[in-house]
Amino acid sequence: MLLLVGLGNPGAEYARNRHNIGFMAAETIARRHNFSPWRKRFQGVTAEGTVGGDKVLALEPGTFMNLSGQSVVAALQFFKLKPENVVVIHDELDLPPGKIRVKKGGGHGGHNGLRSIDSHIGKEYWRVRLGIGHPGNKDLVSGYVLHDFAKADQAWIDPLLDAVADGLPLLVEGQPENFMNKVTLATAGR
């Protein structure tokens, strides 16, 4: 079983924020792979499905970003999973918009959602980093990530989210490099 965590902040006012691209990805995956309806669970909402023959539980923590680890550890303990069975999809300031990187372990890079998860389950989980770009000045970061994507960003957001959902079976099968390559090729030139 794979625990797929999309990071974001709960509430309609945050739904289109750059910080919520993890929620957007989880919702696209759940739709594309015909997951169950979302229901409240583990201090968040979950949807269940099968991808590539394996059970996947999508989780959107209902806590704010800096408390995401509480929701993740609750689901992890309930299903008796190990951190390596967790994939966290999140926004990444240090990648250009629309780019993707996948890795296991590492630091939180100042991301409060990852910092919270690290403190609850350690660092040995998978991270799918979705580039949102950087505002250019560290003093502008908070306002940038908590602002909605611009209308022009839809030209790369929708293809990226679709490619992540389409390529997910490769990630579930333990092929992170092939997953990343498939997403990169599908979004090249956007």
Secondary structure as GFF3:
##gff-version 3
##sequence-region A 1 190
A	DSSP	beta_strand	2	6	.	.	.	ID=ss1
A	DSSP	three_ten_helix	12	14	.	.	.	ID=ss2
A	DSSP	three_ten_helix	18	20	.	.	.	ID=ss3
A	DSSP	alpha_helix	21	32	.	.	.	ID=ss4
A	DSSP	beta_strand	39	41	.	.	.	ID=ss5
A	DSSP	beta_strand	44	51	.	.	.	ID=ss6
A	DSSP	beta_strand	54	61	.	.	.	ID=ss7
A	DSSP	three_ten_helix	65	67	.	.	.	ID=ss8
A	DSSP	alpha_helix	68	78	.	.	.	ID=ss9
A	DSSP	three_ten_helix	83	85	.	.	.	ID=ss10
A	DSSP	beta_strand	86	92	.	.	.	ID=ss11
A	DSSP	beta_strand	100	104	.	.	.	ID=ss12
A	DSSP	alpha_helix	112	121	.	.	.	ID=ss13
A	DSSP	beta_strand	126	131	.	.	.	ID=ss14
A	DSSP	three_ten_helix	138	140	.	.	.	ID=ss15
A	DSSP	alpha_helix	141	145	.	.	.	ID=ss16
A	DSSP	three_ten_helix	151	153	.	.	.	ID=ss17
A	DSSP	alpha_helix	154	172	.	.	.	ID=ss18
A	DSSP	alpha_helix	176	187	.	.	.	ID=ss19
###
